[in-house]
Amino acid sequence: MKFIKRLILFAVFCIFLGVSTIFGFYLYVKPELPDVATLRDVELQTPMLVYTKDGKLMAEFGENKRIPVTLDEIPQPLIEALIATEDTRFYTHYGIDPIGIVRAAIVVAASGSAKQGASTITQQLARNFFLTNEKKIMRKIKEIFIAIHIEQLLTKEEILELYFNKIFLGHRSYGIGAAAQTYYGKTLDQLTLGEMATLAGLPKAPSSINPITSAERATSRRNIVLRRMLEEGYISQFEFDQARQEPVISRRHGADIELYAGYFSEYARAWMIEQYGDEALTSGYRVFTTSDSKLQQAAQTAAINNLLSYDQGHGYRGAVKTLWQADATPLPAEEIIKALRQEPNYGALTPAAVTVVGDKQVELINRAGDNITIEWDGMKWARRFIHDARQGPAPKKAADIFTEGEMVYVTSAQDDEDNTIWSLSQVPAANTAFTAISPNDGAVLAMVGGFNYTHSKFNRALQSVRQVGSGIKPFIYAAALDDGMTLATLINDAPISRWDQSMGVAWRPKNSPEVYDGPQRVRVGLAKSKNVMAVRILQRVGLDESINYLTRFGFKRKDLPRAEALALGAGSLTPIEMAQGFAVFANGGYYVEPYFIERVEDANGEVIFQAEPKTICQQNCPEPNIPPVRLPEVEVSAAEGTTPEQQRLFEVAGVEEDLLATEEEAAEEAFSPYAPQVISEQTAFLMREMLESNIWGGGNWRAGTGWNGTGWRGQVLKRRDIGGKTGTTNDSRDTWYTGYGPSIVATSWVGFDDFSRKLGRISRNPNLGDDQRVGGSAGGNIAQPPWVDFMKVALEETPVSEKQIPEDIVRVRIDKDTGLLTRRSDGSTMFEYFLKGTEPEDVVQQSGSIFEVTEEAPSEELF
């Protein structure tokens, strides 16, 4: 009895000592223990997702991948696989597993170090949220106390859900949802039992036993998980055997990007950081841009294909590099593939190595390890590049182009029978930009900032300020219309030679081509892009007055040189600014500010930002306050707290003092929900008439009885509700086309980033269409083709719109040569539109002499 009594006392003492020790440890570490209540409001670091306005995923931003899931979305076998492997007594313990702790303690006593863990799922959750992975006793003690607190605060289901979303599972994947996407490109409900077991085994060593890094180790770990599931009764022997037979195959999958648009996505990323700080990338925001997925894809396809065609027309610049010399032993396939994978893909362009050069075909190996063949049709374009204006002779055989051991870029396409056809390509030396906006509110529907975002991050659509060439002329002509000119006004198309006092040289602007037709109507001058006519029109309006007028379209005064060369395109603008300017013509005279972000949702789906663009007033509209053509440079101050967009509207609203341009009026314009009207509806209509002539010309030019505009390639669209204007700078350094259709305006630019380079001349390219470029480079044959291809897609489901003629616009029959009224109705006459009161009063007789209109002369019947 005495022995038993002593044993009981000893046991009580040990228990007291143990409890005291634990309590002492608790008091010691209590100041360092975190507040586990924060787990109830935990915000997991979730990537920011960028979408088109119609919901297509364009990009995922954030260093860590995470796809939050609820416990209901996790398949039961996956939950069971984790519990069987990591914590079989999860549902019965209170945060710690005493059996596991005892086992770990024995190992520590035997080895002298903590080689074996005893962490429950709750302890792992505590470590992941609040602690580090270092193997120290004090860290383990903290982990135990935190786990106990977690179990008191959260249910088992809440603990599991947090664990599945927080745990690191390799390859930057945090959480089971991201891991399923990364390793298998699947959602959780699409996983097989074997794949679930593979993922459940990852927490032990995610960096080394994942199926991408080591399929062998991943297979071994998967089988252990399956064995534990069988032992715990979660699966049958049949399910175990089937799952073990599944091959462990995996590759790295990115986010399920539905439409890759690097430049638009990068704009969204930068905008979000500016608005919400760096945490925007890890807060699970969903950013919906104004991009239309169909139009964005059409813009990318049109712009890039056009650039590649242009580049091929200028010749082949040779291989990227040489992997081995032709007379040397070829590299093994493994080394070739390794070298190829060090080179980037650029969209459809992928690197490949030449292995065999035949007569008119060549064999290569690509970075995927596939053996591919390029037939003659896929390489015959490759004349040798000499310089931008000259190419070598057409190749006769494959050896004229390729040498074994070379690394080149190739691209593929599918033929009518769905066979893959490979072609030689190259990274273009020139570059491109394309943008499309809605003229109704300024929403940017599509944007291409260059050939490839991986190749160059510079966004030419927004950041490249380039001379616009003849693309500036419509704005000069609009100023002339507001100054009293008409579409029928005659301007002399004849050479100009004037001494420039400041430069000490003669200034002789020339037409391109150097053809002069004498007196021409204004409509013809713009459509044919007559340079000397544009200069004479600028002189008539006045240089300062023209510059002031151009600021109405959103152009910055600093980008408009105070020189008459402005009429020839000496001004420099970005592609988005060109589209913004043409939108004024397309929408009836209203200035709309381009915008890119439609709305932003937080991780819970709540809208935290909604765009409120200024739109065109449709009914019960305020009286327009349109500035006159001659604007003094008056400053209109903005009220405190105005946004940059509102301050811009103050500039647009600047008018002469005698029209009561008070600060209050400007403020009313700035804070109005409606876009300001900067030119009259009538002027916008007359400008559209001239821009339509740029495409359709006049008469039947193919039969030799009419004339053609510089944008004639747009006729393939077979629509009379489109218009636009070409632009080409000196020596073809920049080429442009900007035009509109119903509810859309688009700008295309092609040029070199290096200002010193010219686009040059193009030799005949057998891969180009019949109407493609052979000879010199200009806006019509370099920049307009992608605009046409884009509009084919953009307008394919849009019916041709009826011409809407504003009030105070009249239509009279005129003589084509003189612009005067006529009684005739043959091919020498046409109907022309005029602002009421500006139509001609003189009538041309058949002889060509004129007389004043009298009561006997036709009047109403001319309208």
NORHUUR-V137578 format. One record per residue. RES is the residue in one small letter. SS is DSSP state (a for helix, b for strand, c for the rest). PSI is psi in whole degrees, -180 to 180 (none if undefined). Layout:
res;ss;psi
RES;SS;PSI
RES;SS;PSI
This chain:
res;ss;psi
m;c;-42
k;a;-39
f;a;-43
i;a;-41
k;a;-42
r;a;-38
l;a;-42
i;a;-44
l;a;-42
f;a;-42
a;a;-44
v;a;-41
f;a;-44
c;a;-43
i;a;-44
f;a;-42
l;a;-42
g;a;-45
v;a;-42
s;a;-41
t;a;-46
i;a;-44
f;a;-37
g;a;-43
f;a;-41
y;a;-46
l;a;-34
y;a;-43
v;a;-9
k;a;-43
p;c;-22
e;c;-5
l;c;135
p;c;165
d;c;103
v;a;-11
a;a;-21
t;a;-17
l;a;-26
r;a;-27
d;a;22
v;c;139
e;c;108
l;c;141
q;c;106
t;b;136
p;c;155
m;b;134
l;b;137
v;b;129
y;b;160
t;c;170
k;c;-22
d;c;18
g;c;14
k;c;129
l;b;125
m;b;-32
a;b;157
e;b;127
f;b;143
g;c;138
e;c;-36
n;c;141
k;b;131
r;c;132
i;c;94
p;c;139
v;c;154
t;c;163
l;a;-33
d;a;-24
e;a;-6
i;c;123
p;c;142
q;a;-40
p;a;-31
l;a;-41
i;a;-44
e;a;-37
a;a;-42
l;a;-47
i;a;-42
a;a;-33
t;a;-41
e;a;-29
d;c;83
t;c;-25
r;c;26
f;c;-44
y;c;-6
t;c;-20
h;c;174
y;c;37
g;c;-31
i;c;155
d;c;100
p;a;-37
i;a;-43
g;a;-36
i;a;-43
v;a;-43
r;a;-44
a;a;-36
a;a;-38
i;a;-41
v;a;-42
v;a;-44
a;a;-36
a;a;-35
s;a;-21
g;c;5
s;c;160
a;c;83
k;c;-20
q;c;135
g;c;164
a;c;33
s;c;130
t;c;172
i;a;-39
t;a;-41
q;a;-40
q;a;-38
l;a;-43
a;a;-45
r;a;-41
n;a;-35
f;a;-35
f;a;-16
l;c;-177
t;c;180
n;c;9
e;c;142
k;c;83
k;c;150
i;a;-45
m;a;-36
r;a;-38
k;a;-39
i;a;-45
k;a;-41
e;a;-42
i;a;-48
f;a;-39
i;a;-41
a;a;-42
i;a;-42
h;a;-41
i;a;-43
e;a;-31
q;a;-27
l;a;-39
l;c;155
t;c;166
k;a;-39
e;a;-41
e;a;-38
i;a;-46
l;a;-44
e;a;-43
l;a;-42
y;a;-50
f;a;-27
n;a;-19
k;a;-33
i;c;139
f;b;130
l;c;23
g;c;157
h;c;47
r;c;14
s;b;124
y;b;120
g;c;153
i;a;-31
g;a;-44
a;a;-36
a;a;-41
a;a;-39
q;a;-43
t;a;-47
y;a;-30
y;a;-8
g;c;33
k;c;162
t;c;166
l;a;-38
d;a;-7
q;a;-3
l;c;146
t;c;168
l;a;-41
g;a;-40
e;a;-38
m;a;-43
a;a;-37
t;a;-45
l;a;-39
a;a;-23
g;c;-8
l;a;-35
p;a;-27
k;a;-45
a;c;75
p;c;-28
s;c;-21
s;c;-22
i;c;18
n;c;155
p;c;-12
i;c;-47
t;c;-45
s;c;104
a;a;-33
e;a;-50
r;a;-36
a;a;-38
t;a;-44
s;a;-44
r;a;-39
r;a;-43
n;a;-34
i;a;-44
v;a;-44
l;a;-41
r;a;-43
r;a;-38
m;a;-39
l;a;-43
e;a;-33
e;c;-3
g;c;17
y;c;-27
i;c;159
s;c;169
q;a;-38
f;a;-45
e;a;-38
f;a;-49
d;a;-42
q;a;-46
a;a;-36
r;a;-25
q;a;-14
e;c;129
p;c;142
v;c;97
i;c;128
s;c;152
r;c;160
r;c;124
h;c;138
g;c;-172
a;c;155
d;c;70
i;c;123
e;c;-26
l;c;111
y;c;120
a;c;83
g;a;-43
y;a;-41
f;a;-42
s;a;-40
e;a;-37
y;a;-45
a;a;-42
r;a;-49
a;a;-39
w;a;-42
m;a;-42
i;a;-40
e;a;-38
q;a;-39
y;a;1
g;c;179
d;a;-26
e;a;-9
a;a;-29
l;a;-11
t;a;15
s;b;8
g;c;21
y;c;147
r;b;114
v;b;119
f;b;113
t;b;177
t;c;-2
s;c;134
d;c;123
s;a;-40
k;a;-44
l;a;-36
q;a;-45
q;a;-41
a;a;-40
a;a;-44
q;a;-46
t;a;-47
a;a;-48
a;a;-44
i;a;-43
n;a;-39
n;a;-42
l;a;-42
l;a;-39
s;a;-44
y;a;-46
d;a;-42
q;a;-36
g;a;-19
h;c;4
g;c;165
y;b;126
r;c;2
g;c;-180
a;c;157
v;c;-46
k;b;172
t;b;123
l;c;-35
w;c;152
q;c;152
a;c;-32
d;c;6
a;c;169
t;c;127
p;c;150
l;c;152
p;c;154
a;a;-38
e;a;-41
e;a;-35
i;a;-48
i;a;-41
k;a;-43
a;a;-40
l;a;-36
r;c;-10
q;c;-12
e;c;142
p;c;154
n;c;147
y;b;86
g;c;-122
a;c;-12
l;b;126
t;b;145
p;b;150
a;b;157
a;b;135
v;b;125
t;b;-37
v;b;128
v;b;115
g;c;-161
d;c;-61
k;c;34
q;b;161
v;b;143
e;b;141
l;b;169
i;b;133
n;b;179
r;c;-18
a;c;-5
g;c;8
d;c;142
n;b;124
i;b;162
t;b;135
i;b;121
e;b;174
w;a;-41
d;a;-23
g;a;3
m;c;-12
k;c;-11
w;c;-15
a;c;64
r;c;149
r;b;131
f;b;127
i;b;-59
h;b;-178
d;c;-22
a;c;7
r;b;137
q;b;159
g;c;-177
p;c;159
a;c;139
p;c;151
k;c;-26
k;c;167
a;a;-33
a;a;-18
d;a;-15
i;c;-44
f;c;155
t;c;140
e;c;139
g;c;-7
e;b;147
m;b;127
v;b;172
y;b;139
v;b;163
t;b;160
s;b;158
a;b;162
q;b;136
d;c;-175
d;c;-25
e;c;16
d;c;26
n;c;145
t;b;123
i;b;123
w;b;145
s;b;151
l;b;142
s;b;-172
q;c;155
v;c;122
p;c;147
a;c;-35
a;c;-180
n;b;178
t;b;165
a;b;150
f;b;138
t;b;147
a;b;135
i;b;160
s;c;124
p;c;-7
n;c;-32
d;c;-2
g;c;4
a;b;128
v;b;111
l;b;-27
a;b;146
m;b;128
v;b;118
g;c;-1
g;c;-175
f;c;-47
n;c;132
y;c;-35
t;c;-37
h;c;-40
s;c;126
k;c;-9
f;c;122
n;c;98
r;a;-24
a;a;-30
l;a;-27
q;a;-16
s;c;106
v;c;108
r;b;153
q;b;139
v;c;-3
g;a;-141
s;a;-6
g;a;-17
i;a;-18
k;a;-40
p;a;-34
f;a;-34
i;a;-43
y;a;-37
a;a;-41
a;a;-39
a;a;-39
l;a;-42
d;a;-14
d;c;5
g;c;-7
m;c;161
t;c;172
l;c;-18
a;c;-1
t;c;135
l;b;131
i;b;136
n;b;117
d;b;81
a;c;154
p;c;148
i;c;134
s;c;114
r;b;139
w;b;127
d;b;106
q;c;-40
s;c;-35
m;c;-20
g;c;26
v;b;165
a;b;135
w;b;118
r;c;80
p;c;144
k;c;153
n;c;160
s;c;108
p;c;166
e;c;70
v;c;132
y;c;128
d;c;9
g;b;-160
p;b;125
q;b;149
r;b;152
v;a;-41
r;a;-45
v;a;-40
g;a;-42
l;a;-43
a;a;-38
k;c;-3
s;c;53
k;c;115
n;a;-48
v;a;-31
m;a;-40
a;a;-39
v;a;-45
r;a;-36
i;a;-41
l;a;-42
q;a;-37
r;a;-42
v;a;-38
g;c;138
l;a;-52
d;a;-40
e;a;-39
s;a;-43
i;a;-45
n;a;-41
y;a;-40
l;a;-25
t;a;-17
r;a;-27
f;a;8
g;c;3
f;c;144
k;c;135
r;a;-34
k;a;-20
d;a;2
l;c;102
p;c;144
r;c;74
a;c;151
e;a;-16
a;a;-11
l;a;-37
a;a;-18
l;a;2
g;c;22
a;c;-18
g;c;153
s;b;129
l;b;168
t;c;160
p;a;-37
i;a;-33
e;a;-36
m;a;-44
a;a;-41
q;a;-41
g;a;-45
f;a;-24
a;a;-30
v;a;-42
f;a;-41
a;a;-32
n;c;6
g;c;14
g;c;12
y;b;140
y;c;121
v;c;138
e;c;125
p;c;139
y;b;156
f;c;-24
i;b;121
e;b;-50
r;b;165
v;b;132
e;b;145
d;c;-175
a;c;-20
n;c;4
g;c;4
e;c;135
v;b;118
i;b;-11
f;b;135
q;b;124
a;c;144
e;c;70
p;c;153
k;c;130
t;b;170
i;c;127
c;c;132
q;c;-29
q;c;156
n;c;47
c;c;148
p;c;158
e;c;132
p;c;143
n;c;74
i;c;128
p;c;148
p;c;171
v;c;-38
r;c;100
l;c;123
p;c;158
e;c;78
v;c;148
e;c;131
v;c;113
s;c;151
a;c;150
a;c;159
e;c;145
g;c;5
t;c;150
t;c;165
p;a;-38
e;a;-41
q;a;-38
q;a;-35
r;a;-37
l;a;-27
f;a;-40
e;a;-44
v;a;-34
a;c;-1
g;c;124
v;c;173
e;c;150
e;a;-31
d;a;-5
l;a;20
l;c;47
a;c;71
t;c;166
e;a;-36
e;a;-41
e;a;-42
a;a;-40
a;a;-40
e;a;-40
e;a;-42
a;a;-37
f;c;4
s;c;146
p;c;-6
y;b;146
a;c;140
p;c;142
q;b;118
v;c;-20
i;c;161
s;c;158
e;a;-35
q;a;-43
t;a;-41
a;a;-40
f;a;-46
l;a;-35
m;a;-40
r;a;-35
e;a;-46
m;a;-38
l;a;-31
e;a;-35
s;a;-25
n;a;-30
i;a;-46
w;a;-15
g;c;-147
g;b;140
g;c;-162
n;c;89
w;a;-29
r;a;-31
a;a;1
g;c;11
t;c;13
g;c;-164
w;b;163
n;c;144
g;c;166
t;c;-15
g;c;30
w;a;-20
r;a;-19
g;a;-10
q;a;-22
v;a;-18
l;a;-19
k;c;46
r;c;141
r;c;9
d;c;27
i;c;158
g;b;168
g;b;-171
k;b;133
t;b;163
g;b;128
t;b;130
t;c;174
n;a;136
d;a;21
s;a;47
r;c;-27
d;b;137
t;b;140
w;b;154
y;b;127
t;b;132
g;b;175
y;b;159
g;b;-175
p;c;117
s;c;24
i;b;141
v;b;136
a;b;144
t;b;134
s;b;136
w;b;139
v;b;133
g;b;-177
f;c;144
d;c;-32
d;c;111
f;c;-23
s;c;-15
r;c;143
k;c;151
l;c;-22
g;c;-162
r;b;156
i;b;132
s;c;167
r;c;127
n;c;117
p;c;-15
n;c;-4
l;c;155
g;c;174
d;c;-33
d;c;14
q;c;-174
r;c;121
v;c;115
g;b;-145
g;b;162
s;c;134
a;c;167
g;a;-38
g;a;-34
n;a;-5
i;a;-49
a;a;-26
q;a;-35
p;a;-44
p;a;-30
w;a;-44
v;a;-47
d;a;-39
f;a;-46
m;a;-28
k;a;-41
v;a;-46
a;a;-33
l;c;7
e;c;-29
e;c;12
t;c;118
p;c;152
v;c;128
s;c;146
e;c;145
k;c;125
q;c;112
i;c;119
p;c;165
e;c;152
d;c;15
i;b;126
v;b;159
r;b;122
v;b;157
r;b;130
i;b;163
d;b;129
k;c;-34
d;c;-35
t;c;-18
g;c;9
l;c;165
l;b;153
t;b;152
r;c;-13
r;c;161
s;c;30
d;c;-165
g;c;-9
s;c;2
t;b;169
m;b;163
f;b;138
e;b;152
y;b;144
f;b;150
l;b;130
k;c;129
g;c;-14
t;c;-2
e;c;151
p;c;148
e;c;-19
d;b;149
v;b;133
v;b;135
q;c;169
q;c;-31
s;c;-15
g;c;-14
s;c;162
i;b;159
f;b;162
e;b;145
v;c;131
t;c;-179
e;c;-26
e;c;-16
a;c;148
p;c;143
s;c;-78
e;a;-35
e;a;-11
l;a;-15
f;c;none
